[in-house]
Amino acid sequence: MKHPLPSADTPMASLWSAMGATLKRDLLLAFRRRQDLFNPLLFFVIVVSLFPLGVSPEKTFLQTAGAGVVWVAALLATLLSLDGLFRADFEDGALEQMVLAPQPLYFLVLAKVFAHWLVTGIPLIVLSPVLGIMMHLDGDTLPILMLTLLIGTPVLSLIGAIGAALTVGLRVGGVLISLLVLPLYIPVLIFGTGTVSAALSGLPVTGYLAILGAMLALALTLSPFAAAAALRISFSN
Amino acid sequence: MWAFFHRLGSPKWFYDISGKWLPWFGGLAVLTLATGIVWALLYAPADYQQGNSFRIIYIHVPAAILAQSCFMMMAVAGAIGLIWKMKLADMFVKAAAPVGASFTFLALFTGAVWGKPTWGTWWVWDARLTAMLILLFLYFGVIALQAAIEDFSVAAKASAVLALVGLVNIPIIKYSVEWWNTLHQPATFKLTEKPAMPAEMWVPLLVMVIGFYSFFAVVILLRTRNEILERERRTRWVKDIVLSKVK
């Protein structure tokens, strides 16, 4: 890869290599600023530990509320990391080059969102069983919780990209993103926690997982499209 | 048809023609709302189970219908604005968002007031109620985005994208009562079937729905006209209008 960014002077660069370059660059940037990766994770852990302290440390309460608490915390942690999805690239002009690149912006956005999920979603999923045990979830429900997060967190990143793209040029970004994105997160949250509570009461979970999967399919196909449109709008400012 | 569509691109043309529409919509709104209210509150028969408390549906159902259709109109206008760069569609989105939010709030509020005597609780976390609450948040999101972006056309495009994304929620609200077993009863009006209630009850409701739509049209026309005047304030024709009013 000669160019760190797919740019107009390599029109022959195929879509795959452009996406690969974007992904590689975003991952590299993320690992150069490791502390930024840890902050949402720390936030995730702290928010979860607030609930037993603030509401009730009783086992029965934690078992029923645990999955919801982990999900809400994961959702907020994702939200915290969203502002950085496009902002740095917007400020140094790299994003403008992506908008101008010959490759469709849809796929470049998809690559960026995938990178975002790899560095924020995956660590959340890896940490979730530890928090699940702290919330007294049993061994059978922990894999279900992880599975819902595995399907759900990419949806959170994808939907969040729309909000991040809409607010990238604005000074008030952070708070506004939450306002735009949280209502759209509610269905994911409902079905994510619904799956775990169904598993807790011994009901079949395949239906819930199918709906989560449908949300992922919908978000995967449509949200990069909306985010790309939003980025173009932000640049017309 | 296309000539009409093209003319919609001209704010001045719309300002003139909407001035002529306003009294008609206004008259219709006053007429239907007055008839509907009197009919619904005084003459419609009381429900055999719920007694008189059911009468709140004459506000609740029209407000809820309008809350959803306003969002759809906003999304359609947003799409038109994005595709054909029509200024009027942008203005519609801006004018409609707070109105839609008010109707959503009204629907939620009347629902809560009705729910207290009937279900015994102000609020349940039922699929349709939650979906309407999400709709309210989406409206707030559009309003907040409009307020955050200074450039008018960028604000309009950004909120159009948000409205189109939020459109996902509308079928969820619509079918929530059919997909899930909820406390909320199914739709009052369907195109394909006769309403489940007797005609003495649903005819006034229909009158109220028409009244709400006319009222909505009046408010939207007024707000859009204000928006036109504000945005086109540097043009000749707006100055002429202002000067003619001053004299």
Boltz contact constraints between the chains, C-beta under 6 A:
constraints:
  - contact:
      token1: [A, 162]
      token2: [B, 165]
      max_distance: 6.0
  - contact:
      token1: [A, 166]
      token2: [B, 158]
      max_distance: 6.0
  - contact:
      token1: [A, 170]
      token2: [B, 148]
      max_distance: 6.0
  - contact:
      token1: [A, 172]
      token2: [B, 148]
      max_distance: 6.0
  - contact:
      token1: [A, 176]
      token2: [B, 144]
      max_distance: 6.0
  - contact:
      token1: [A, 176]
      token2: [B, 148]
      max_distance: 6.0
  - contact:
      token1: [A, 179]
      token2: [B, 141]
      max_distance: 6.0
  - contact:
      token1: [A, 179]
      token2: [B, 144]
      max_distance: 6.0
  - contact:
      token1: [A, 180]
      token2: [B, 141]
      max_distance: 6.0
  - contact:
      token1: [A, 183]
      token2: [B, 134]
      max_distance: 6.0
  - contact:
      token1: [A, 183]
      token2: [B, 137]
      max_distance: 6.0
  - contact:
      token1: [A, 183]
      token2: [B, 138]
      max_distance: 6.0
  - contact:
      token1: [A, 186]
      token2: [B, 134]
      max_distance: 6.0
  - contact:
      token1: [A, 226]
      token2: [B, 161]
      max_distance: 6.0
  - contact:
      token1: [A, 226]
      token2: [B, 165]
      max_distance: 6.0
  - contact:
      token1: [A, 229]
      token2: [B, 161]
      max_distance: 6.0
  - contact:
      token1: [A, 230]
      token2: [B, 161]
      max_distance: 6.0
  - contact:
      token1: [A, 233]
      token2: [B, 157]
      max_distance: 6.0
  - contact:
      token1: [A, 233]
      token2: [B, 158]
      max_distance: 6.0
  - contact:
      token1: [A, 237]
      token2: [B, 151]
      max_distance: 6.0
  - contact:
      token1: [A, 237]
      token2: [B, 154]
      max_distance: 6.0
